[in-house]
């Protein structure tokens, strides 16, 4: 069930409603907040952390609020909203108007309105219309991609890493459509069951073989894999807009919440926990606490478990992402370095956590 626009579950708050925000929750207990018009909202988390976010009408502001239980505050140019998140639903909504809202603008003539609608439609991507947890690819489709890699990469290049496969195969295939490889194959999307976390420096073919050998139902299982799920032909600015300003509302976080299994694919070429996105994904799956967590693949020889450039010292290609990911990890209150050390020590095939 979902809570109505700006409404709560308590009888004392039913008369209240927000003109700017919509509060809802998913069936699994995840809280979600959407904006009802273009605006900038100042958010004060239940733990006191504050930030501002600018969103378009209908956009998701934040999700996965089971992480922080307590009183939240949202301030826009028109109102101040306080509401309590108890881990499964919103309660105690309190809305205070800051000013009288301007009357709605007069609707344009039909011809103008049609032109405006068409212009908006031309800018809407399938990536934003289809939920992130449906950006999946089946094992059979992943194996077909591996077959294309074998045909395309020969000689000295016959064992490419993921970076090379994305650059020379996935990007050319997706350039015209502008969508991810997963949505190129599955235009309506397919719901994912397994989130895959890994490093791009690994051998692509070894990556596919490790997953295939791990699952008897490999061909029909649906995987969320970043290089097939996310659009690889988009500009950095477009990708930043798609990912959002917080890892808590990114496609990665949405997929992790919705998948039954979280699969860690290690490799001998690169310690995946030198990549901060991999660290953040590991922290998030432990924060949500619903998924089975499995480990396959081998680590590089003598891989260190702590210190150096791994765990909280890990980095990524975008300085803005580094700041955002470290802030997200801090908000969870979990010990990222201990979680990383456990994942590095585990033997291939280990189940780190059962559902």
N, C-alpha and C positions, 0 to 999 in steps of 0.2 A: 504494500500500500504506500501511497505517497501523500505527504501533507500538501494541502492546497497552497496557492500563491500567497506568500506572506503570512500563512496561518500556522498555528501550533495545535498541539493535542489537548491542551488544558482548556477547560470550559471558560476560565476567566480571561483567556486570551483570544477567544474566537472572534470577538468584535474588532480586534486589531488586524491591520494588514499594512504591508509595506508597498509603496508605489514604485520602489526602485528594485527590490530584491524578491526572489522566489526561493523559498526553502523547501527542500524535499529530501527523501532518503530512499536508498535502494533496498531491495528485499534482503540483502545481506547485512544491512545495518549501516551502510556508508552514508554519511551526510553529504548533501550537495547544495550549492548555492548558485543561482543564475541571476544575471542582471536583466531588467526589463526595458532598459533604454541605454543609450550610449552614455557612459559616465566613468568617473574615477572614484574609487571607493577606498577609504582608509580602513584597514582591518586590524583589530586588536585581538590576538589569539587569547584563548583561555589561560595560557601560561604567561601572558603579558607581552609577548613578541608582537611588534607592529610592522606593517608594511602597507604600501599603496599599490593598487592595480587599476589599470585603465582597460575597459572592456566595451565591446559593441553589444547592442541589444541582442539578447538570447544566448550570449556567451556564458560558459561556465566560469565562475569566479574561483571556486575551490571545491575540492572533493576529498573523501577519505577522512572525515573529521572524527572517526572513532579514535584517532591518535590522541586527541586532546579533549578531554571531557571538562565541561565547565561553562562559564559565561563568556560569550563572544560579543564583540561590539563592532558595528559597521557604520561608518559615517560617510555620507555623500553630500553633495551641495544642497540637497533638499531636506534630508532627514538624518536622525541618529537612531540606529536600530540596535537593540540588545536582545539576545536570545540565548537560551541555555541548550547545550548539546549533552545528553546523558549517556551517549554511547550507542543509542539505537533510534532516537527520535529527538525532534526539536520541541522544546517546551518554553513557556513563559515569555512569549514575544512582547516586546515593548517598543513602540514606535513614537518618536517625537519629531514633529515637523519643524524644520528650521525656517521655512518661508513658504508663502503661498506659491504653489507651482503655477507657471504660466499656462494659459489655456492651450489646448492642442491646436497646432497649426491647421489652417484650412486645407482640405484635401485638394490636390491638383486635379485638373481636368482628366477625363479618362485617358486621352491620348498621352498626356504627360505621365500619368501613373503607369501605364503600360510600358512606356519607354524606361522609366525608372526601375520597374520590376525586372525587365529584360537585362538592364545594365547590372543589377545586383546578381541575377542568375549567372551571368557570364563570368562573374568573379568568384562564385562559390565553387570550391573544389570538392570532389568526391571524398577527399581526405577529411573534410570537415563535416560532411553529411553522414558518413558512416562511422559509428562508434569505434574507438581505438581497439577495443577488445575483439573486433571482427576483422582486423587487419592480418588475417592468418593465412598460412600456406600449409598444405597437407604434406606429409612425408613423401607421397608419390610425386607431387609437384617439385619438392626439393630435390629428389633424386633425378628428375628430368632436367633440372637446372644443372646438376652435377654432370649429366651426360653431355650437355651443351658445353660445359667447361672443358671436358676431355677432348671434344672435337675442336674447340677454338684454340686451346693452349697446347702447343706441341714443342718438342725440342727442349731447349733450355728453360722455357717458360711452362713446362708441363705440370708443375705443382704450384699454382699461384696461391697467394693468400687472399683474404676477403677483400682487402683494398683493391687488388688488381682485378678481381672478378667484378666488383662494383663499377670500377672505372671503364673496363673494356667490354663488359657484357650487359650488366643491368642498366646502366645509364643510357646506352644507345637504344635498348629495348623500350625504355620508359619515357624517352625524350618527348615524343609526340603527344602522348596521353597526359603527361605531367603528374601521374599518380605513382604510387609505389608499385613494386613488382607484384606484391600480394594482391593488390586491387586490380592490377592489369590482368591477372589470371582469374580473379574472383570479383567481378565488378560490384556485386551486392555484398561482398564480404562474407566470411565464414567465421563463426565463433571459435575462438582459440581455447585450447585446454592446457597447453604447456608453454610457459614463458621460458625462453632460452637466453641465458646470460653468458657472454663469451668475449674474447678479444679478437680484433680484426687481423692481428699479425699472424694468426694461425694458418696452417694449410687448409684451404677451403675443402678439399676432398677428404682430408682426415676428419675435419669437423663433421661433415655429412655422414661419413662411415661410423664415427663414434656414436652419433645419435641413432642411426639405423640399427647398429648392433645392440643397442641398449633396450629398444622397445620392440616386442613381438608384433605390436599393432602399428608399427612405424608408418606404413603407407596411408592409413586412414586417420592417424592422429593429426591434430591441427596445431601448428606451432606459431608462436609470436616471436619472430627473429628480427632484430632491429634493421638489418640491411635489406630485408625484404618488406618489412612492415612500413618503414618510413620512406617518404619520397626522396630519392637520391639526386634528382635533377633540380631541386629547388635551391634558390639562393640562400645564403646564410641568414638574411633578414626574414625570408619567408619561413625557414625552418625554426627560427627563434620565435616567431609568432605562433607557429603550430605547437611548439613545445611548451610555451607559456613561461611566465616568470618564476614559477615554483615547480620543483620536481613532484610535489604532492598532487598537482593537477595535470602533469604531463601524460602523453599517451603511454609512456612506460609504466607510470604508477597505476593508471586505469587498467592496463592489461595485467599487471601483477595482481591487482585486487581480484580480477575476474577469473584468472586461470586457476585450475585445480592443482597444477604441478609447476614448480620452479626448478628448472634444470640448469645446473652449473656445468658448463663444458670447458674443462681446462685443456691446456696444450703445452707442448715442450718448447715452443718458440718464445713465448712471452707470458710473464705472470699477469693474468688478467686483472689482478687487484692493484696493479700500477695504474689502472684506468679508473678515474674517480666515478664515472657513471656505473661501472660494475660494482664498486663499493656501495654506492647509493642504492642500487637495486637490491643488493644483499641486505642492507639495513631495512629497506622498505618491506621486503617480504617477511622479515622477522617482526617488524612492527605490526603488520596486518595480522600475521599469525594464523592464517587459514589454510595455506597451501602445503602440500608435500614438498620437501626440499631434497633434491637428489644431486649427487656429484658423479661425474664421469670424466674420463681423460686423465692424463698425467701432467704434472707440473714440470717446468724446466728443471734440469739437474741442480741440486743444492738450492732450491728456491727458499728464500728467507720468509719467515712467517710474520715478522714485525720489523718496523723501522724502515730505513732507506726510503724508497719512493712508493711504498705500498700503504694500503689502509688510508688513514686520514691525510697522509703525505702524498697520496696519488694526485695526478693532475689530469686535465683533458685539453683539447685543442682550443677551447674558448675560455678566456679569463673570466668572462661573465658567468659561464657555467660553473667554474670552480667555486666562485663566491656563493652562487645559488645552491649548489649541491652540498657544500659544507654547512650552510645555514639549515638546510633541510635535515641533514644528519643530526645536527645539534638539537633540533626541535623534537626529534623522536626520543631523545634521552638514552639511546642505546649505545653500547660500547662497540663501535665499528671495528676497532683493531682486533678485539677478541673474536668477533664473528668472522673476520677475514682469516685469522690464524686457524680457526676451526675448519674453515673450508679448504685451506691449503693443506692441512695435515691429513684430511680424510682420504681414505683409500678409494680408488675408482669403484663405483657401484654402491657407495655408502648412501644411506638415507639419513640425512642430518635431522630431519624432523618429519614426523607422520602427521596426517591431518587430524 
